[in-house]
């Protein structure tokens, strides 16, 4: 199979109303996707930049690192990362070794991990799509919807035709 769905950081520590909102669409895609399904998992360690700079230690707790219980049974290929960037060397090697040409992105933090993943895959000459209805952002703004702003930016970064809905993929 030359395509993959990358589910980004859908973990218990990121279980928020915004996460719950996209879960039905994401589960539908995971259950029906005709390709490889890959999962990224954010993990943190003591004395990381997240702890030192942001005083954030949530993901040093192994229970917070776990993937959402609703998707646990679907996990076969999981790639851990310790930065905002889920696209690790291990994941890029896997994509290359498995001749994956197209990656569909989904998951939490459209404005952070989804955005950086799209840019890095694009720069790596991978055909990349963002499943707009399978992504969301937890960050808040009083002036705009951060998820929508990130999607608008992504439409310029990877191309408007590469922002799609889950119904276009299954």
NUNUBA-849585 format. One record per residue: x, y negated, z of N, C-alpha, C, O in turn. Coordinates in pm, 1 decimal, padded with zeros to 6 digits, always signed. Atoms other than C-alpha are relative to their C-alpha. Example, Ala and Ser with C-alpha at 12.3 -4.5 7.8 and 13.67 -1.06 7.14 Angstrom:
REC/+00089.0/+00119.0/+00000.0/+01230.0/+00450.0/+00780.0/+00090.0/-00120.0/+00000.0/+00193.6/-00118.1/+00066.5 $
REC/-00082.0/+00119.0/-00006.0/+01367.0/+00106.0/+00714.0/-00077.0/-00109.0/+00073.0/-00026.1/-00219.8/+00089.9 $
This chain:
REC/+00084.6/+00118.5/+00000.0/+00000.0/+00000.0/+00000.0/+00088.4/-00123.8/+00000.0/+00184.3/-00133.9/+00076.5 $
REC/-00084.4/+00118.8/+00011.6/+00139.3/-00334.4/-00097.0/-00058.6/-00121.7/+00071.1/-00016.1/-00234.5/+00046.1 $
REC/+00055.4/+00112.4/-00076.2/-00072.4/-00546.1/+00139.3/-00014.2/+00038.2/+00147.0/-00025.8/+00155.3/+00183.3 $
REC/+00010.6/-00021.3/-00144.6/-00095.9/-00591.1/+00513.7/-00082.1/-00112.2/+00063.0/-00084.7/-00225.5/+00014.9 $
REC/+00068.9/+00094.8/-00086.5/-00312.5/-00762.7/+00770.3/+00087.8/-00015.3/+00123.7/+00117.8/+00083.5/+00190.7 $
REC/-00076.2/+00026.0/-00122.2/-00107.4/-00925.7/+01047.1/-00092.1/-00066.7/+00100.9/-00141.0/-00177.4/+00078.4 $
REC/+00082.5/+00050.8/-00109.0/-00305.1/-00974.8/+01368.3/+00095.7/-00061.0/+00102.0/+00174.6/+00009.3/+00165.1 $
REC/-00097.4/+00074.1/-00079.8/-00120.4/-01241.6/+01565.0/-00049.4/-00023.2/+00142.7/-00148.5/-00092.4/+00165.7 $
REC/+00009.9/+00031.6/-00143.1/-00108.3/-01237.0/+01945.4/-00140.7/+00006.3/+00059.8/-00175.8/-00075.6/+00144.7 $
REC/+00133.1/-00018.1/-00059.2/-00460.7/-01117.7/+02021.1/+00017.8/+00083.1/+00127.1/-00001.6/+00204.7/+00127.2 $
REC/-00040.9/-00063.1/-00124.2/-00364.5/-01040.6/+02380.6/-00084.7/-00046.6/+00117.3/-00147.5/-00152.4/+00112.1 $
REC/+00080.5/+00031.3/-00117.9/-00530.7/-01038.9/+02720.8/+00036.2/-00136.9/+00059.5/-00051.8/-00206.9/+00109.7 $
REC/-00040.0/+00131.2/-00052.7/-00329.3/-01345.0/+02828.2/-00050.4/-00116.7/-00083.0/-00049.8/-00230.9/-00037.2 $
REC/+00058.3/+00102.5/+00087.2/-00481.7/-01535.6/+02535.7/-00150.8/+00019.2/-00014.1/-00210.5/-00028.9/-00110.3 $
REC/+00145.4/-00020.2/+00006.0/-00839.1/-01426.8/+02609.8/-00068.7/-00126.8/+00049.9/-00074.9/-00153.1/+00170.0 $
REC/+00071.1/+00124.7/-00026.1/-01030.1/-01755.6/+02590.9/-00128.9/+00002.9/-00082.2/-00143.9/+00089.8/-00168.1 $
REC/+00120.3/+00004.1/+00084.2/-01372.1/-01848.8/+02448.2/+00033.3/-00009.5/-00149.9/-00038.0/+00047.0/-00232.9 $
REC/-00040.9/+00014.3/+00140.8/-01191.8/-01942.7/+02123.8/+00045.4/+00133.7/-00057.8/+00026.2/+00160.8/-00176.4 $
REC/-00042.3/-00134.2/+00042.2/-01044.4/-01592.6/+02107.4/-00122.2/+00088.4/-00020.3/-00133.5/+00159.2/-00120.4 $
REC/+00122.6/-00080.5/+00006.8/-01379.6/-01429.0/+02176.0/-00082.5/-00036.4/-00123.5/-00148.6/+00049.4/-00182.1 $
REC/+00077.4/+00047.9/+00114.1/-01535.4/-01639.2/+01899.7/+00039.0/+00068.9/-00131.1/-00047.4/+00096.3/-00214.4 $
REC/-00045.3/-00061.3/+00126.0/-01323.3/-01481.3/+01623.8/+00004.4/+00152.1/+00006.2/+00021.7/+00217.6/-00096.5 $
REC/-00014.1/-00144.2/-00017.8/-01320.2/-01128.7/+01765.7/-00093.8/+00083.2/-00087.9/-00047.2/+00181.3/-00145.9 $
REC/+00086.0/-00081.4/+00087.3/-01629.0/-00996.9/+01576.8/+00049.1/+00004.4/-00145.4/+00052.9/+00111.5/-00206.0 $
REC/-00050.9/+00002.0/+00137.7/-01491.6/-01109.9/+01238.0/+00129.3/+00078.9/-00011.4/+00149.4/+00153.9/-00106.9 $
REC/-00128.5/-00069.1/+00003.3/-01146.8/-00979.5/+01321.2/-00018.6/+00151.6/+00008.8/+00044.4/+00226.5/-00066.0 $
REC/+00025.3/-00144.3/-00011.8/-01276.0/-00639.0/+01431.8/-00058.4/+00056.9/-00129.2/-00024.5/+00168.3/-00169.2 $
REC/+00057.1/-00042.7/+00127.4/-01477.6/-00614.6/+01111.1/+00109.9/+00018.9/-00104.8/+00110.2/+00118.4/-00177.3 $
REC/-00110.2/-00010.5/+00096.2/-01164.7/-00680.1/+00902.3/+00091.4/+00116.5/+00036.4/+00129.2/+00195.1/-00050.4 $
REC/-00087.7/-00108.7/-00043.7/-00950.3/-00443.4/+01108.9/-00062.0/+00135.7/-00034.3/+00009.1/+00227.4/-00075.4 $
REC/+00067.7/-00127.0/+00028.2/-01209.5/-00167.6/+01062.6/-00013.5/+00030.3/-00148.3/-00023.9/+00147.0/-00186.3 $
REC/+00027.1/-00021.3/+00142.6/-01250.3/-00219.0/+00686.7/+00116.9/-00031.0/-00092.3/+00108.8/-00004.8/-00212.3 $
REC/-00112.3/+00043.8/+00084.2/-00913.9/-00348.4/+00562.8/+00065.9/+00119.1/-00068.9/+00095.1/+00221.1/-00006.6 $
REC/-00062.6/-00104.5/+00080.9/-00763.0/-00140.8/+00282.6/+00148.6/-00033.3/-00017.8/+00191.8/-00076.2/-00124.8 $
REC/-00142.9/+00028.6/+00000.9/-00396.3/-00182.6/+00369.0/+00055.4/+00027.4/+00138.0/-00014.7/+00077.2/+00226.0 $
REC/-00062.5/-00019.8/-00131.2/-00152.9/-00168.0/+00655.8/-00047.2/-00108.1/+00096.7/-00071.2/-00222.3/+00057.5 $
REC/+00038.3/+00095.9/-00103.7/-00251.1/-00334.3/+00982.0/+00115.5/-00009.6/+00098.9/+00156.5/+00089.4/+00159.5 $
REC/-00114.2/+00028.1/-00086.1/+00029.8/-00493.6/+01181.6/-00044.7/-00093.8/+00111.6/-00130.8/-00179.3/+00090.9 $
REC/+00034.4/+00083.5/-00114.5/+00008.6/-00654.8/+01524.2/+00125.9/-00065.7/+00054.2/+00230.3/-00001.7/+00066.5 $
REC/-00109.3/+00064.8/-00072.1/+00232.8/-00913.2/+01682.5/-00040.9/-00013.5/+00146.0/-00159.0/-00023.0/+00179.2 $
REC/+00023.3/+00005.2/-00144.4/+00269.9/-00932.4/+02058.7/+00104.1/-00093.2/+00062.0/+00224.3/-00067.3/+00056.2 $
REC/-00090.2/+00092.9/-00067.7/+00415.6/-01226.5/+02247.4/+00036.5/+00056.0/+00137.3/-00050.6/+00097.7/+00213.6 $
REC/-00048.9/-00039.3/-00131.7/+00630.7/-01130.6/+02546.7/+00095.8/-00108.0/+00049.2/+00163.5/-00173.3/-00030.2 $
REC/-00086.4/+00101.6/-00059.5/+00817.7/-01357.6/+02784.2/+00086.0/+00064.6/+00106.9/+00052.2/+00169.6/+00161.4 $
REC/-00093.5/-00049.7/-00101.1/+01107.2/-01307.2/+03020.7/+00032.1/-00111.3/+00098.9/+00018.1/-00229.4/+00066.9 $
REC/-00042.6/+00102.4/-00096.0/+01224.6/-01483.4/+03334.7/+00112.3/-00087.1/-00057.3/+00200.5/-00039.2/-00128.5 $
REC/-00100.1/+00098.9/+00040.6/+01430.8/-01797.0/+03269.7/-00005.0/-00034.3/-00149.4/+00091.5/-00088.4/-00203.4 $
REC/+00014.9/+00036.4/+00141.0/+01300.9/-01837.1/+02913.2/-00025.9/-00151.4/-00011.2/-00047.8/-00219.1/+00089.3 $
REC/+00034.6/+00141.2/+00022.4/+01243.1/-02179.9/+02758.7/-00143.2/-00028.4/+00043.0/-00173.5/-00138.0/+00090.3 $
REC/+00139.0/+00018.7/-00041.3/+00873.1/-02129.1/+02826.9/-00007.9/-00025.0/+00150.4/-00086.1/-00108.3/+00196.2 $
REC/-00001.5/+00019.0/-00144.9/+00947.2/-02101.0/+03197.7/+00075.5/-00127.6/+00037.3/+00026.2/-00208.5/+00115.9 $
REC/-00083.8/+00114.8/-00038.6/+01225.1/-02361.1/+03217.6/-00060.2/-00133.6/-00043.4/-00061.7/-00228.5/+00035.0 $
REC/+00048.3/+00126.9/+00052.4/+01068.0/-02630.3/+03000.5/-00146.8/-00024.1/+00028.6/-00186.8/-00136.6/+00058.4 $
REC/+00145.0/+00016.9/-00010.2/+00695.0/-02565.4/+03030.4/-00058.5/+00053.4/+00130.5/-00178.7/+00040.8/+00153.6 $
REC/+00046.3/-00063.1/-00124.5/+00672.6/-02390.1/+03370.1/-00112.1/+00100.0/-00027.7/-00207.8/+00110.2/+00049.0 $
REC/+00102.3/-00094.1/+00045.6/+00471.2/-02123.0/+03187.5/+00056.1/+00141.3/+00008.9/+00152.0/+00174.8/-00060.5 $
REC/-00050.0/-00135.8/-00022.1/+00517.8/-01762.9/+03303.7/-00107.4/+00106.8/-00022.0/-00085.9/+00223.3/+00011.4 $
REC/+00112.9/-00091.9/+00016.9/+00185.4/-01601.5/+03210.6/+00041.6/+00132.0/-00064.2/+00000.8/+00238.5/-00018.0 $
REC/-00032.8/-00120.5/+00075.9/+00339.6/-01354.9/+02966.0/+00122.2/+00074.9/+00051.6/+00178.3/+00160.2/-00017.0 $
REC/-00095.5/-00084.3/-00070.2/+00597.3/-01229.4/+03209.9/-00076.1/+00113.0/+00070.5/-00015.7/+00209.6/+00117.1 $
REC/+00089.2/-00101.2/-00057.3/+00301.7/-01028.2/+03344.8/-00037.2/+00099.8/-00109.7/-00098.7/+00062.4/-00209.6 $
REC/+00023.8/-00103.2/+00101.0/+00277.4/-00700.1/+03152.4/-00148.4/+00015.8/-00033.4/-00182.0/+00051.8/-00146.2 $
REC/+00144.6/-00010.3/+00026.6/-00104.1/-00699.9/+03187.0/-00047.4/-00109.9/-00094.3/-00140.5/-00088.6/-00172.0 $
REC/+00035.2/+00109.5/+00090.9/-00124.3/-01035.5/+03007.5/+00055.2/+00024.9/-00139.9/+00002.7/-00028.3/-00237.8 $
REC/-00062.1/-00031.0/+00129.2/+00098.9/-00898.8/+02728.3/-00081.8/+00101.1/-00080.3/-00066.0/+00110.4/-00202.0 $
REC/+00075.8/-00104.9/+00068.3/-00144.9/-00617.9/+02645.8/-00090.0/-00058.9/-00107.8/-00145.3/-00167.7/-00092.0 $
REC/+00093.6/+00040.7/+00103.1/-00342.0/-00643.6/+02325.1/-00141.4/+00012.1/+00054.8/-00166.9/+00091.1/+00145.7 $
REC/+00139.1/-00003.8/-00045.0/-00714.1/-00705.8/+02369.7/-00052.2/+00142.9/-00002.5/-00026.0/+00218.0/-00096.5 $
REC/+00048.7/-00137.8/-00011.6/-00887.5/-00388.9/+02480.8/-00085.9/+00039.9/-00120.5/-00091.6/+00157.5/-00156.3 $
REC/+00086.2/-00029.1/+00115.2/-01125.8/-00417.0/+02183.0/+00080.6/+00047.5/-00121.6/+00026.2/+00115.8/-00208.4 $
REC/-00080.2/-00038.0/+00117.2/-00837.3/-00366.8/+01937.2/+00109.4/+00102.1/+00031.7/+00176.7/+00151.5/-00058.8 $
REC/-00106.2/-00094.1/-00041.5/-00604.3/-00139.5/+02138.1/+00002.7/+00128.1/-00081.9/+00109.6/+00173.9/-00122.3 $
REC/+00006.3/-00129.6/+00068.5/-00722.9/+00175.4/+01963.4/+00041.8/-00009.1/-00146.6/+00067.9/+00093.6/-00209.4 $
REC/-00035.5/+00019.1/+00140.8/-00639.1/+00028.3/+01621.5/+00150.2/-00017.3/-00020.1/+00197.7/-00018.6/-00133.6 $
REC/-00140.9/+00036.1/+00008.1/-00273.4/-00038.2/+01702.0/+00086.9/+00119.6/-00036.9/+00088.5/+00221.6/+00031.9 $
REC/-00099.6/-00098.6/+00040.1/-00014.2/+00164.2/+01513.7/+00135.9/-00068.5/-00014.7/+00238.5/-00013.2/+00025.0 $
REC/-00123.9/+00072.9/+00025.1/+00245.6/-00095.6/+01417.6/-00002.9/-00130.9/+00077.2/-00078.3/-00222.3/+00043.7 $
REC/-00002.9/+00119.7/-00083.4/+00328.4/-00354.5/+01682.2/+00141.5/-00057.5/+00000.4/+00240.1/+00015.3/+00012.2 $
REC/-00127.6/+00070.7/+00005.6/+00604.8/-00614.0/+01664.0/+00000.3/-00107.9/+00107.5/-00077.7/-00202.9/+00102.0 $
REC/-00010.0/+00096.8/-00109.2/+00703.0/-00802.9/+01977.8/+00086.3/-00118.0/-00041.5/+00179.4/-00105.0/-00121.0 $
REC/-00081.1/+00120.3/+00023.9/+00836.7/-01157.1/+01968.9/+00004.9/-00080.9/+00128.3/-00085.7/-00074.4/+00211.5 $
REC/-00021.8/+00076.9/-00122.3/+00971.3/-01391.8/+02234.2/-00000.7/-00150.2/-00025.0/+00036.6/-00228.1/+00062.7 $
REC/+00004.0/+00141.6/+00036.1/+00924.8/-01724.3/+02054.9/-00136.8/-00032.4/-00058.6/-00223.9/+00054.4/-00065.1 $
REC/+00124.3/+00037.6/+00067.3/+00644.7/-01917.7/+01886.8/-00015.3/+00073.3/-00133.1/-00125.4/+00082.2/-00187.4 $
REC/-00005.1/-00060.4/+00132.2/+00744.2/-01732.3/+01570.0/-00017.7/+00152.0/+00004.8/+00072.6/+00222.1/+00050.4 $
REC/+00019.4/-00145.2/+00001.8/+00594.2/-01383.0/+01527.6/+00076.8/+00071.8/-00111.7/+00089.6/+00194.2/-00109.5 $
REC/-00065.6/-00062.4/+00115.6/+00787.0/-01324.3/+01203.7/+00146.7/+00026.4/+00034.3/+00235.6/-00051.5/+00000.0 $
REC/-00134.4/-00038.9/-00043.3/+01090.1/-01148.2/+01348.9/+00074.5/+00070.5/-00113.4/+00015.1/+00106.6/-00215.0 $
REC/-00079.4/-00076.2/+00096.7/+01372.2/-00982.7/+01157.1/-00056.5/+00141.5/-00013.4/-00064.6/+00195.2/-00123.8 $
REC/+00057.4/-00134.8/+00001.8/+01219.7/-00646.9/+01253.6/-00126.3/+00004.3/-00087.3/-00145.4/+00098.5/-00164.2 $
REC/+00122.3/+00004.6/+00079.9/+00886.8/-00747.0/+01098.2/+00032.4/-00024.8/-00147.8/-00025.5/+00040.1/-00235.0 $
REC/-00039.4/+00024.3/+00139.2/+01049.5/-00888.2/+00782.5/+00060.7/+00124.3/-00063.3/+00033.2/+00155.4/-00179.2 $
REC/-00058.0/-00125.1/+00050.9/+01250.6/-00567.8/+00744.4/-00109.3/+00101.4/-00029.3/-00104.5/+00169.8/-00131.5 $
REC/+00111.0/-00093.0/+00020.0/+00932.2/-00362.7/+00783.0/-00076.8/-00035.9/-00127.8/-00109.9/+00051.7/-00207.7 $
REC/+00070.7/+00046.6/+00120.1/+00757.3/-00571.8/+00517.2/+00078.3/+00037.9/-00125.0/+00021.4/+00088.9/-00221.5 $
REC/-00085.8/-00031.6/+00114.5/+01050.4/-00527.1/+00279.6/+00008.3/+00150.8/-00024.5/-00010.5/+00196.6/-00137.2 $
REC/-00016.3/-00145.2/+00012.0/+01102.9/-00154.6/+00347.9/-00128.0/+00069.3/-00045.6/-00121.9/+00174.8/-00108.7 $
REC/+00128.6/-00058.6/+00037.7/+00731.0/-00084.5/+00295.7/-00059.8/-00063.2/-00124.9/-00175.1/-00038.7/-00160.3 $
REC/+00039.0/+00060.8/+00128.0/+00713.7/-00290.5/-00023.0/-00132.2/-00077.1/+00009.6/-00213.9/-00075.0/-00082.5 $
REC/+00120.2/+00081.2/-00020.4/+00442.5/-00516.2/+00119.9/+00020.5/-00132.7/-00071.8/+00116.2/-00205.0/-00044.1 $
REC/-00010.9/+00122.0/+00081.4/+00384.8/-00801.9/-00124.4/-00093.3/-00110.6/+00047.1/-00067.4/-00228.8/+00024.0 $
REC/+00101.5/+00095.8/-00042.4/+00081.1/-00969.3/+00031.5/-00031.2/+00022.2/+00147.3/-00052.0/+00135.4/+00191.1 $
REC/+00033.1/-00007.1/-00141.7/+00013.7/-01050.2/+00397.3/-00115.9/-00095.4/+00028.4/-00112.7/-00212.6/-00009.1 $
REC/+00114.4/+00078.6/-00045.1/-00317.8/-01171.6/+00537.4/+00019.6/-00026.9/+00148.9/+00043.9/+00065.8/+00226.1 $
REC/-00022.4/+00039.4/-00138.5/-00286.2/-01363.4/+00865.1/-00131.0/-00022.1/+00073.9/-00227.1/-00076.7/+00019.8 $
REC/+00114.5/+00019.9/-00088.2/-00532.6/-01361.4/+01152.4/+00054.5/-00013.7/+00140.8/+00170.3/+00019.3/+00166.3 $
REC/-00040.7/+00004.5/-00139.2/-00520.4/-01428.5/+01524.1/-00016.8/-00135.5/+00064.6/-00084.7/-00224.4/+00013.3 $
REC/+00020.2/+00118.0/-00083.3/-00493.4/-01694.3/+01785.6/+00112.6/-00101.5/-00022.0/+00224.9/-00066.4/-00058.4 $
REC/-00088.1/+00116.5/+00016.8/-00326.6/-02037.8/+01770.0/+00031.2/-00027.5/-00147.3/+00145.1/-00015.5/-00192.4 $
REC/-00014.4/+00038.7/+00139.7/-00385.6/-02140.9/+01410.5/+00106.9/-00107.0/-00014.3/+00183.9/-00106.1/-00110.4 $
REC/-00090.7/+00114.4/+00007.9/-00183.1/-02454.4/+01483.8/+00143.4/+00031.7/+00041.6/+00230.8/-00054.2/+00029.9 $
REC/-00136.0/-00034.6/-00044.7/+00122.0/-02268.4/+01617.5/+00045.6/+00126.9/-00072.4/+00109.2/+00118.9/-00177.5 $
REC/-00054.2/-00125.8/+00051.9/+00190.1/-01901.0/+01547.9/-00051.4/+00035.6/-00139.0/+00024.3/+00089.0/-00220.1 $
REC/+00051.9/-00028.0/+00133.8/-00038.4/-01865.3/+01246.0/+00066.7/-00092.2/-00101.1/+00107.6/-00047.5/-00208.3 $
REC/-00061.0/+00097.5/+00090.0/+00100.4/-02181.3/+01087.6/+00146.0/+00033.6/-00028.0/+00187.2/+00036.0/-00143.9 $
REC/-00141.8/-00030.1/+00020.5/+00466.7/-02091.7/+01142.7/+00016.6/+00131.8/-00075.5/+00108.7/+00145.6/-00156.0 $
REC/-00005.5/-00127.6/+00072.5/+00401.0/-01736.1/+01019.7/-00025.3/-00020.6/-00148.7/+00044.9/+00035.6/-00232.8 $
REC/+00031.7/+00028.0/+00140.2/+00244.2/-01864.8/+00699.2/+00118.4/-00065.6/-00070.4/+00153.0/-00028.6/-00182.6 $
REC/-00113.5/+00069.4/+00061.5/+00537.6/-02097.1/+00633.3/+00118.6/+00094.1/-00020.1/+00181.0/+00093.4/-00126.2 $
REC/-00115.2/-00090.0/+00010.9/+00802.4/-01833.1/+00702.2/-00022.6/+00109.1/-00104.1/+00069.5/+00143.3/-00178.4 $
REC/+00028.6/-00100.3/+00102.4/+00632.0/-01569.6/+00489.3/+00003.5/-00062.6/-00138.9/+00056.5/-00002.8/-00232.6 $
REC/-00004.3/+00072.7/+00127.2/+00584.5/-01823.1/+00209.6/+00145.8/-00020.3/-00042.6/+00181.6/+00005.4/-00157.6 $
REC/-00142.4/+00022.9/+00028.9/+00956.4/-01912.8/+00231.7/+00073.3/+00129.8/-00031.8/+00179.1/+00128.5/-00094.8 $
REC/-00060.0/-00130.7/+00025.1/+01032.7/-01539.9/+00219.2/-00056.0/+00064.5/-00128.6/-00036.3/+00183.5/-00153.1 $
REC/+00057.3/-00045.6/+00127.5/+00849.9/-01510.4/-00117.5/-00105.6/+00108.4/+00016.0/-00120.4/+00195.5/-00069.8 $
REC/+00111.2/-00091.7/-00023.1/+00560.0/-01316.7/+00032.1/-00129.0/-00075.0/-00031.2/-00146.9/-00189.6/+00009.9 $
REC/+00131.7/+00057.5/+00026.7/+00210.9/-01384.3/-00098.1/-00074.8/+00000.6/+00132.8/-00100.1/+00107.1/+00189.0 $
REC/+00060.0/+00007.8/-00133.1/+00041.0/-01508.0/+00217.7/-00134.4/-00070.9/-00007.1/-00149.9/-00173.0/-00074.2 $
REC/+00134.2/+00055.1/-00011.1/-00324.8/-01576.6/+00293.4/-00033.5/-00015.1/+00147.7/+00012.8/+00063.0/+00230.8 $
REC/+00048.7/+00018.4/-00136.1/-00487.2/-01710.2/+00609.4/-00149.9/+00025.9/-00001.1/-00224.1/-00034.8/-00078.3 $
REC/+00142.8/-00029.0/-00014.2/-00823.6/-01563.6/+00709.7/-00059.2/-00102.2/+00096.9/-00052.8/-00086.2/+00218.8 $
REC/+00047.2/+00115.1/-00077.6/-00986.8/-01884.9/+00827.1/-00096.4/+00037.4/+00112.1/-00089.9/-00019.4/+00221.1 $
REC/+00099.3/-00038.0/-00100.6/-01271.3/-01714.9/+01013.9/+00050.0/+00107.9/+00096.8/-00025.4/+00156.3/+00181.2 $
REC/-00062.7/-00096.8/-00091.7/-01032.1/-01473.6/+01189.3/+00116.0/-00064.9/+00074.8/+00200.8/+00004.1/+00131.6 $
REC/-00101.1/+00076.5/-00073.4/-00811.9/-01746.8/+01337.1/-00071.4/-00106.3/+00082.4/-00183.6/-00146.3/+00051.3 $
REC/+00053.1/+00111.0/-00078.3/-00870.0/-02008.4/+01602.1/+00112.4/-00057.7/+00083.3/+00220.8/-00000.3/+00092.8 $
REC/-00098.7/+00065.0/-00084.9/-00686.4/-02244.7/+01830.0/-00061.9/-00032.8/+00134.8/-00178.8/-00070.1/+00144.4 $
REC/+00043.4/+00029.3/-00136.0/-00711.9/-02292.1/+02202.6/+00029.3/-00145.6/+00035.8/-00034.6/-00202.4/+00124.3 $
REC/-00036.3/+00138.5/-00029.4/-00550.2/-02635.7/+02199.1/-00117.5/-00094.0/-00026.0/-00195.9/-00073.6/-00118.7 $
REC/+00112.3/+00094.6/+00006.8/-00790.3/-02925.5/+02248.2/+00048.5/-00138.5/-00039.6/+00162.5/-00176.6/-00012.9 $
REC/-00022.9/+00139.1/+00033.9/-00807.2/-03276.4/+02111.2/-00133.7/-00071.4/+00009.8/-00237.3/-00015.4/-00026.1 $
REC/+00125.9/+00074.5/-00009.4/-01064.8/-03544.2/+02178.3/-00040.6/-00060.0/-00133.3/-00155.3/-00101.3/-00150.1 $
REC/+00030.9/+00065.6/+00126.6/-01043.0/-03675.2/+01822.4/-00027.7/+00096.4/-00114.7/-00092.5/+00058.4/-00212.3 $
REC/+00026.3/-00092.5/+00110.1/-01048.9/-03360.7/+01607.3/+00011.3/+00144.8/+00046.8/+00057.6/+00172.6/+00157.4 $
REC/-00009.1/-00143.1/-00025.1/-01071.6/-02982.2/+01593.2/+00137.6/+00045.6/-00047.2/+00168.0/+00037.7/-00166.2 $
REC/-00137.6/-00037.6/+00031.0/-00713.6/-02851.6/+01606.7/+00005.0/+00113.4/-00102.6/+00090.3/+00112.7/-00191.4 $
REC/+00004.6/-00110.6/+00097.1/-00803.2/-02531.0/+01418.3/-00024.9/-00054.0/-00140.4/+00044.7/-00016.5/-00234.7 $
REC/+00032.0/+00055.7/+00132.1/-00958.0/-02727.7/+01132.1/+00117.3/-00081.6/-00053.7/+00148.7/-00073.9/-00172.5 $
REC/-00117.7/+00077.2/+00042.5/-00658.9/-02963.5/+01121.4/+00111.4/+00092.2/-00047.4/+00176.9/+00064.5/-00148.0 $
REC/-00103.5/-00095.9/+00039.8/-00422.3/-02665.8/+01106.4/-00034.1/+00064.4/-00134.1/+00054.0/+00082.1/-00218.3 $
REC/+00043.3/-00059.2/+00127.6/-00625.1/-02507.4/+00824.4/+00021.4/-00099.6/-00113.7/+00067.0/-00062.0/-00221.6 $
REC/-00023.3/+00103.0/+00102.4/-00613.3/-02837.2/+00632.4/+00148.4/-00009.4/-00034.0/+00185.0/-00016.7/-00151.3 $
REC/-00144.2/+00003.1/+00024.7/-00236.0/-02849.4/+00675.3/+00044.3/+00122.5/-00078.0/+00120.5/+00111.3/-00174.0 $
REC/-00036.8/-00123.8/+00069.0/-00202.3/-02487.1/+00569.0/-00042.9/-00000.7/-00146.4/+00026.3/+00055.4/-00231.4 $
REC/+00044.9/+00004.5/+00139.3/-00403.1/-02554.8/+00253.4/+00099.5/-00077.2/-00087.0/+00109.8/-00051.9/-00207.1 $
REC/-00105.0/+00073.2/+00072.9/-00126.6/-02798.1/+00153.3/+00130.5/+00079.0/-00001.2/+00206.2/+00071.6/-00098.1 $
REC/-00127.1/-00071.8/-00015.8/+00157.6/-02573.3/+00272.0/+00005.4/+00126.7/-00084.8/+00105.5/+00152.2/-00151.7 $
REC/-00000.6/-00126.4/+00074.4/+00055.8/-02240.2/+00115.2/-00097.3/-00000.2/-00117.7/-00101.0/+00095.5/-00195.1 $
REC/+00094.3/+00011.6/+00110.6/-00213.7/-02357.5/-00127.2/-00143.5/+00023.2/+00043.7/-00173.3/+00115.2/+00119.9 $
REC/+00141.5/-00005.0/-00038.2/-00585.7/-02413.8/-00094.8/-00064.2/+00135.9/-00029.1/-00150.3/+00181.4/+00046.1 $
REC/+00058.8/-00129.3/+00037.0/-00666.9/-02084.3/-00269.5/+00048.1/+00113.1/+00091.4/+00000.8/+00226.3/+00081.0 $
REC/-00052.3/-00101.7/-00091.6/-00473.5/-01900.6/+00002.0/-00059.5/-00011.8/+00140.6/-00014.2/+00054.0/+00234.2 $
REC/+00080.6/+00007.3/-00121.5/-00714.3/-02003.4/+00276.7/-00131.7/+00066.3/-00037.3/-00207.3/+00013.4/-00118.8 $
REC/+00116.2/-00079.1/+00039.9/-00990.1/-01741.8/+00259.1/-00079.8/+00044.2/+00122.4/-00032.9/+00032.9/+00235.6 $
REC/+00083.1/-00058.1/-00104.5/-01271.9/-01590.0/+00462.4/+00014.4/+00151.3/-00002.2/+00052.0/+00209.5/-00103.9 $
REC/-00014.2/-00144.3/-00011.4/-01272.8/-01232.5/+00582.0/-00084.1/+00074.6/-00103.1/-00044.1/+00181.8/-00148.6 $
REC/+00087.7/-00065.9/+00097.5/-01558.5/-01145.4/+00344.3/+00067.1/+00012.3/-00137.8/+00027.5/+00096.3/-00218.6 $
REC/-00071.5/-00005.0/+00127.7/-01320.4/-01210.2/+00052.8/+00107.3/+00109.6/-00002.2/+00165.0/+00138.5/-00107.0 $
REC/-00109.5/-00095.7/-00012.2/-01078.0/-00944.9/+00177.5/-00049.1/+00143.1/+00020.0/+00022.9/+00238.5/-00009.1 $
REC/+00051.6/-00135.4/-00025.9/-01301.7/-00651.9/+00273.3/-00113.9/+00034.6/-00094.4/-00169.1/+00144.4/-00086.9 $
